[in-house]
Every structure is written in structure tokens, then in C-alpha cells.
Amino acid sequence: MADVEDITMDENQHADNVPLDTLSWRKIKSMVEKAGGEYTSKEDGIAYLKGIDDSASDIFGTSSTPVAPIKNMTTAQDKKTVVINIPKTEREHRPVAVGLNGTMYTVPRGVDVRVPVGVVNVLRDAVETRVDPETMERRPVPSYPFNIVG
């Protein structure tokens, strides 16, 4: 089981403080593939990488310190943690970015991850409207279905 990490890089920068859009398509492709993603274009690759935590040293070749580790959070709700799993699917394999009280978390899919209770509440509140093609009835569905493991 992994602990969720905070995003520490600027949303437009590589871990070495090089803007992602200045990297070659080959470097972007390599980074996306090392992160388990599927490369389709430089623009999509940059968008994919923006959603990944740069503390994964095997992807970026560097390591960094989280901006606000879970143990330093101030609210009681954020100090309580829960283990969740957001399943991978054929269509959805990218990590899920969740904002909580000014802190961004990257939750990988298909892995049991310990997250603050507040992250679970944000995921629970994230809904989208789908239309049943047979009845044309609109209904809310979770944007990021997840399982509480422990």
C-alpha cells in the first residue's frame, strides 16, 4: 500500500524546473511511458504529466519533498486517513488529481492508497450527469468510482 504524495512541481514544469512545453516530444513520450501512460501527442503527454506526482524519481530522475505532508495538515478531518482504491479501466488509467484545502493530491489508480478523509469526501462529491440512451433520463454517476479498503 502506498501513501498519497502531494504535487510539488508547478503545473507547467518538469521536476528539474524546465517548462514541460520546452522538452522534446521524445522526452515527453519517454516520461509518459515510464509513468504507465500511453503517448498520443506532445500536448496530451504534457497534460498527462501535469497530473502525476513528480516525487516518482524513476520517472523524472529526481526526488523532491512534498509541499505539505499529511502529518502537517491542520484540520482534524485531514489528519484522519482511509485506504482507498480507484480501479484502473481500459479507458481510465491516469492518476486522479484531487484538491483539498489548497493542497493537490495525485491518487494513482489500481493501487491501495492511504488518503485523508477529506480526499474521500471530495471524490464522493465529484459527480457527473449521464443520459440513459434508452429512456433519455438523466442521472448522476460518480466521476471517480472508488472502493474503501480500510
C-alpha positions as CSV (number, residue, x, y, z in Angstrom):
1,M,0.0,0.0,0.0
2,A,1.3,3.4,-0.9
3,D,0.8,6.8,0.7
4,V,-0.6,9.5,-1.5
5,E,2.0,12.3,-2.2
6,D,1.5,16.0,-2.7
7,I,2.2,17.6,-6.1
8,T,5.3,19.8,-5.7
9,M,6.0,21.0,-9.2
10,D,4.4,23.9,-10.9
11,E,1.7,22.6,-13.2
12,N,3.7,23.6,-16.2
13,Q,7.1,22.4,-15.2
14,H,9.2,19.3,-15.2
15,A,10.8,18.3,-11.9
16,D,14.1,20.0,-12.9
17,N,12.2,23.3,-13.2
18,V,12.3,23.1,-17.0
19,P,8.9,24.0,-18.6
20,L,7.4,20.9,-20.0
21,D,6.5,22.5,-23.3
22,T,10.2,23.1,-24.0
23,L,11.0,19.4,-23.8
24,S,11.3,17.3,-27.0
25,W,8.4,15.0,-27.9
26,R,10.8,12.1,-27.4
27,K,11.4,13.1,-23.8
28,I,7.7,13.7,-23.1
29,K,6.9,10.3,-24.7
30,S,9.6,8.6,-22.5
31,M,8.2,10.2,-19.4
32,V,4.6,9.3,-20.2
33,E,5.5,5.6,-21.0
34,K,7.7,5.3,-17.8
35,A,4.7,6.5,-15.8
36,G,2.5,3.8,-17.3
37,G,0.6,6.1,-19.7
38,E,0.0,5.9,-23.5
39,Y,1.6,8.5,-25.6
40,T,-0.6,10.0,-28.3
41,S,0.8,13.6,-28.8
42,K,3.1,16.0,-27.1
43,E,0.2,18.1,-25.9
44,D,-1.7,15.1,-24.4
45,G,1.6,13.9,-22.9
46,I,2.1,17.3,-21.2
47,A,-1.4,17.2,-19.9
48,Y,-0.9,13.6,-18.6
49,L,2.4,14.5,-16.9
50,K,0.8,17.5,-15.1
51,G,-1.4,15.0,-13.3
52,I,1.5,12.9,-12.0
53,D,3.4,13.5,-8.8
54,D,7.0,14.5,-9.5
55,S,8.3,12.7,-6.5
56,A,8.4,9.5,-8.6
57,S,12.2,9.5,-9.1
58,D,12.2,6.7,-11.6
59,I,10.1,8.8,-13.9
60,F,11.8,12.2,-13.6
61,G,15.3,11.1,-12.4
62,T,15.0,13.4,-9.3
63,S,13.2,13.3,-6.0
64,S,11.5,16.1,-4.1
65,T,10.0,16.9,-0.8
66,P,6.2,17.0,-0.5
67,V,4.9,20.6,-0.1
68,A,2.6,19.7,2.8
69,P,2.9,16.2,4.1
70,I,-0.3,14.7,5.6
71,K,1.2,14.8,9.1
72,N,1.4,18.6,8.9
73,M,-2.2,19.2,8.0
74,T,-4.2,21.4,10.4
75,T,-7.8,20.2,10.4
76,A,-8.8,17.1,12.3
77,Q,-10.6,15.7,9.3
78,D,-7.4,15.8,7.2
79,K,-5.4,14.0,9.9
80,K,-7.7,11.0,9.7
81,T,-6.8,8.7,6.9
82,V,-8.6,6.0,4.9
83,V,-7.2,3.4,2.5
84,I,-9.0,3.6,-0.9
85,N,-8.5,2.1,-4.4
86,I,-9.6,3.8,-7.6
87,P,-9.7,1.0,-10.1
88,K,-7.9,1.2,-13.5
89,T,-10.1,0.6,-16.5
90,E,-9.4,0.4,-20.2
91,R,-10.4,4.0,-20.7
92,E,-9.2,5.4,-17.4
93,H,-5.6,4.6,-16.3
94,R,-4.3,8.1,-15.4
95,P,-3.9,9.1,-11.8
96,V,-6.7,11.3,-10.3
97,A,-5.8,14.8,-9.1
98,V,-7.7,15.9,-6.0
99,G,-7.6,19.4,-4.4
100,L,-8.2,19.6,-0.7
101,N,-7.8,22.8,1.3
102,G,-5.3,24.3,-1.1
103,T,-3.2,21.1,-1.4
104,M,-3.3,18.9,-4.5
105,Y,-3.0,15.1,-4.2
106,T,-2.3,12.7,-7.0
107,V,-4.1,9.4,-6.4
108,P,-2.8,6.5,-8.6
109,R,-5.3,4.1,-10.0
110,G,-5.3,0.4,-9.2
111,V,-3.3,0.7,-6.0
112,D,-4.4,0.7,-2.4
113,V,-3.6,4.3,-1.2
114,R,-3.9,5.9,2.2
115,V,-5.5,9.3,1.8
116,P,-7.0,11.9,4.2
117,V,-10.8,11.6,4.8
118,G,-11.2,14.9,3.1
119,V,-9.9,13.5,-0.2
120,V,-12.5,10.7,0.1
121,N,-15.2,13.4,0.6
122,V,-14.0,15.3,-2.5
123,L,-14.1,12.1,-4.6
124,R,-17.6,11.2,-3.2
125,D,-18.8,14.7,-4.2
126,A,-17.4,14.5,-7.7
127,V,-20.4,13.5,-9.9
128,E,-21.3,13.9,-13.5
129,T,-24.6,13.6,-15.3
130,R,-25.1,10.8,-17.7
131,V,-28.1,10.2,-20.0
132,D,-29.6,6.8,-20.4
133,P,-29.8,6.3,-24.2
134,E,-33.0,4.2,-23.9
135,T,-35.0,6.4,-21.6
136,M,-33.2,9.7,-22.1
137,E,-33.3,10.0,-18.3
138,R,-30.5,12.0,-16.7
139,R,-28.8,10.5,-13.7
140,P,-25.8,11.4,-11.5
141,V,-22.9,9.0,-11.5
142,P,-19.6,9.2,-9.7
143,S,-16.8,10.8,-11.7
144,Y,-14.2,8.7,-10.0
145,P,-15.7,5.5,-8.6
146,F,-13.6,4.1,-5.7
147,N,-13.6,1.4,-3.1
148,I,-12.8,2.0,0.6
149,V,-10.4,-0.8,1.5
150,G,-9.7,0.1,5.1
